[in-house]
Amino acid sequence: MQNVKLTDLIDSEILQKMQDSLSNYIGMASLIADENGTPVTNGSGFTEFCMNLTRKSPLGCSRCEACDKQGALETLKNGKPAVYHCHAGLVDYAAPIMLEDTFIGSIIGGQVLTDPLEEEDFRETARELSIDEQTYLEAARKVPYRELGEVERAAGFLSEIASTLSAMAYTNYIALQNSKKLERAAHSQTAFIIDMNANIQRDMMHWIESARQAVYNQDYTSMFNTLDDITIRGTELLSSLKDTVEYARMNEGEIELSETEYNFKVLLKSICKRTQKYLQAEDITFHIHVDDSVPTYLLGDEGRISQVITKVLSNVVNYPGTTEVTVTACCKTASYARLLTIEVSDNSGGITADELNNANYYLVNNDFQLIENMEACGIGLSIIGLLIRQMSGSVKISCMENIGTTYTIQIPQLPAERI
């Protein structure tokens, strides 16, 4: 809640209207100040003594602001409205405006006398503030007198108003934070779609030009390579399109699993090959180790698992410094199913502790509309996290300093050995 201002959460015009009504109701001066005691409204029902003399003095104004803040903090400390004498000798009262546990402002009221006027004290204050003594004293004589009990009752009422403003501030704060997060989420989705569209256009132009040149030169080898390239890149673009649809469906709470029999080892090798070629990562070496504990055929959502592994591989390949990627897989019995464990590691040297914490938080957070690190982590991680949970699995990112990053994915699958 750093750098949150009272007027960011409650419009100053609304504060002013509430303050004016409060002052008229209690028949005393009222003011709303920020966390530093600086007024955020124009004083209501202010006496000439305060408005035209004390606060017009630079020293007097700074003392008034210090008193306003101290009064509210005293209320916060003791848990009840503070009634106190200000630096100029008048009786004020204050109540804090809170944003949960953070002090963001206060309501101040009063500017009255509860005891007979001590003229010499006011003359001394006038001299300190460089104000004409007689003018100051005459203004002090016009300050209204109130019984102390009346002031305390007004302070209690003021405290209720401050509590209402605190609740309003908190509600508006949550709404403001949600609005900012939604804006960031919308920005991320828009950027993702724009980037995907640019990739499609770039690849389409590349394919068209390559095919045109191959046909023109009657170069059958080039034709074959172009068709192979179209197959690889087309598969990845189709995956991106599916991601966009998946993301929209996730935000609506819709997702369906389509379980079929598939050969995991063949699937994994195909994904690594496509990823390496599509990302033009031929200089990165892929090591694939599938343990004998993994059945040849598994029953599960092959498409979703392919999406997850592709996104993870894309992340580690794009880490600066990656020259090798190792993918291992094994299975162990888990009730009636097999727990498929996939580890994807790189030798990039690792990511920072903050990046690691953010990524793991991002993977386990269910509220994708209000995610904090959308731009930093990318749409891929949001899909990874939810898809794995929908398959009753788990995912975690770990890092070894100066070595690399490891994604550990665990998904229960059924063995489907063919006879």
Residue pairs with C-beta under 8 A, 6 or more apart in sequence:
1 99
1 100
1 102
1 173
4 99
4 102
4 104
4 173
5 34
5 104
6 15
6 32
6 34
6 35
6 40
6 97
6 104
6 105
6 169
7 15
7 34
7 40
8 176
9 99
9 104
9 168
9 169
9 172
9 173
9 176
10 165
10 168
10 169
10 172
12 40
12 41
15 32
15 40
15 41
15 165
16 41
16 42
16 44
18 161
18 165
19 30
19 31
19 32
19 41
19 44
19 107
20 30
20 44
22 30
22 44
22 107
22 109
22 158
22 161
23 29
23 30
23 44
23 45
23 109
24 44
24 45
26 109
26 154
26 157
26 158
27 45
27 144
28 45
28 109
28 110
28 111
28 112
28 144
28 146
28 151
28 154
29 43
29 44
29 45
29 46
29 47
29 50
29 109
29 110
29 111
29 112
30 43
30 44
30 45
30 107
30 108
30 109
30 158
31 39
31 41
31 43
31 44
31 46
31 68
31 107
31 108
31 109
32 39
32 40
32 41
32 97
32 105
32 106
32 107
32 108
33 39
33 40
33 65
33 68
33 69
33 72
33 105
33 106
33 108
34 40
34 104
34 105
35 69
35 103
35 104
35 105
36 65
36 69
37 64
37 65
37 66
37 67
37 68
37 69
37 70
37 72
37 106
38 65
39 65
39 68
40 105
43 50
43 51
45 111
46 111
47 90
47 111
47 139
47 142
47 143
47 144
48 139
48 142
49 88
49 90
49 111
49 136
49 139
49 140
49 142
49 143
50 64
50 88
50 90
50 111
52 139
53 60
53 129
53 131
53 135
53 136
53 139
54 60
54 61
54 64
54 88
54 129
54 131
55 61
55 64
57 129
57 130
57 131
59 128
59 129
59 130
60 87
60 88
60 129
60 131
63 87
63 88
64 86
64 87
64 88
66 87
67 84
67 86
67 87
67 92
68 92
68 94
68 106
68 108
69 106
70 84
71 82
71 84
71 92
71 93
71 94
71 106
71 108
72 82
72 94
72 95
72 96
72 97
72 103
72 105
72 106
72 107
72 108
73 96
73 103
74 82
74 84
74 94
75 81
75 82
75 94
75 95
75 96
75 106
75 159
76 96
76 98
76 103
80 159
81 93
81 94
81 95
81 152
81 155
81 156
81 158
81 159
82 93
82 94
82 95
82 155
83 91
83 92
83 93
83 110
83 148
83 151
83 152
83 155
84 91
84 92
84 93
84 94
85 91
85 92
86 92
86 110
87 125
88 122
88 125
89 118
89 121
89 122
89 125
89 140
90 110
90 111
90 112
90 113
90 143
91 110
91 112
91 113
91 114
91 146
91 148
91 151
92 108
92 109
92 110
92 111
93 108
93 109
93 110
93 151
93 152
93 154
93 155
93 158
94 106
94 107
94 108
94 109
94 158
95 106
95 107
95 155
95 158
95 159
95 161
95 162
95 163
96 103
96 105
96 106
96 162
96 166
97 103
97 104
97 105
97 106
97 107
97 162
97 165
97 166
97 169
98 104
98 166
98 169
99 166
99 169
99 170
99 173
100 170
104 169
105 165
106 162
107 158
107 161
107 162
107 165
109 154
109 155
109 158
110 151
110 154
111 143
111 144
112 143
112 144
112 145
112 146
112 151
113 143
113 144
113 145
113 146
114 145
114 146
114 147
114 148
114 151
117 140
117 141
119 137
119 140
122 136
122 137
122 140
123 133
123 136
123 137
125 136
126 132
126 133
126 135
126 136
126 137
127 133
129 136
178 370
181 369
181 370
181 371
181 372
182 369
182 370
184 372
184 374
184 375
185 368
185 369
185 370
185 371
185 374
187 374
187 375
188 374
188 375
188 378
188 379
189 247
189 379
191 375
192 244
192 247
192 378
192 379
193 244
196 237
196 240
196 241
196 244
199 237
199 240
200 237
203 233
203 237
206 229
207 226
207 229
207 230
207 233
210 222
210 225
210 226
210 229
211 223
211 226
213 219
213 222
214 220
214 222
214 223
214 226
215 223
229 277
232 273
232 274
232 277
232 278
233 278
235 274
236 274
236 275
236 278
236 310
239 306
239 307
239 310
242 303
242 307
243 307
243 379
243 380
243 383
246 255
246 307
246 383
246 387
247 368
247 379
247 382
247 383
249 255
250 368
250 382
250 383
250 386
251 368
251 369
255 386
255 387
255 390
257 301
257 304
257 390
257 391
258 301
258 303
258 304
259 299
259 300
259 301
260 299
260 300
260 301
260 302
261 297
261 298
261 299
261 416
261 418
262 297
262 298
262 300
262 302
263 296
263 297
264 290
264 294
264 295
264 296
264 297
264 298
264 329
264 340
265 290
265 294
265 296
267 302
267 305
267 306
268 288
268 290
268 309
268 327
268 329
269 288
271 306
271 309
271 310
271 313
272 286
272 288
272 313
272 325
272 327
274 310
275 281
275 310
275 313
275 314
275 317
276 282
276 284
276 286
276 317
279 314
279 317
279 318
281 317
283 323
284 317
284 322
284 323
284 324
284 325
285 323
285 324
285 325
286 324
286 325
286 326
286 327
287 324
287 325
287 326
287 327
288 327
288 328
289 326
289 327
289 328
289 329
290 328
290 329
290 330
291 328
291 329
291 330
291 331
293 330
293 331
293 332
294 329
294 330
294 331
294 338
294 340
295 331
295 338
295 415
295 416
295 417
296 417
296 418
297 415
297 416
297 417
297 418
298 338
298 340
298 413
298 414
298 415
298 416
299 413
299 414
299 415
299 416
300 340
300 391
300 411
300 413
300 414
301 391
304 387
304 390
304 391
305 391
305 411
307 383
307 384
307 387
308 383
308 384
308 387
308 388
308 395
308 409
309 327
309 342
309 344
309 409
311 380
311 381
311 383
311 384
312 344
312 384
312 407
312 409
313 325
313 327
313 344
314 380
315 378
315 380
315 381
315 407
316 322
316 325
316 344
316 345
316 346
316 348
316 405
316 407
317 325
317 346
319 346
319 348
319 351
319 405
320 348
321 347
321 348
321 349
322 346
322 347
322 348
322 404
323 347
324 346
324 347
325 344
325 345
325 346
326 343
326 344
326 345
326 346
327 342
327 343
327 344
327 345
328 342
328 343
328 345
329 340
329 341
329 342
329 343
330 340
330 341
331 338
331 339
331 340
331 341
331 413
332 338
332 339
332 341
333 339
334 412
336 414
337 412
337 413
337 414
338 412
338 413
338 414
338 415
339 410
339 411
339 412
340 410
340 411
340 412
340 413
341 408
341 409
341 410
342 407
342 408
342 409
342 410
342 411
343 406
343 407
343 408
343 409
344 406
344 407
344 409
345 404
345 405
345 406
345 407
346 404
346 405
346 406
347 403
347 404
348 404
348 405
349 401
349 402
349 403
349 404
350 399
350 400
350 401
350 402
350 403
350 404
350 405
351 359
351 399
351 405
355 376
356 397
356 398
356 399
356 405
358 372
358 373
358 376
358 377
359 377
359 381
359 397
360 396
360 397
361 372
361 373
362 371
362 372
362 373
362 377
362 381
362 382
362 385
363 381
363 384
363 385
363 395
363 396
363 397
364 385
365 371
365 385
366 386
366 389
368 382
368 386
371 382
374 382
384 395
385 395
388 394
388 395
388 409
388 411
391 411
391 412
392 411
392 412
393 409
393 410
393 411
393 412
394 409
394 410
395 407
395 408
395 409
395 410
396 407
396 408
397 405
397 406
397 407
397 408
398 405
398 406
398 408
399 405
399 406
400 406
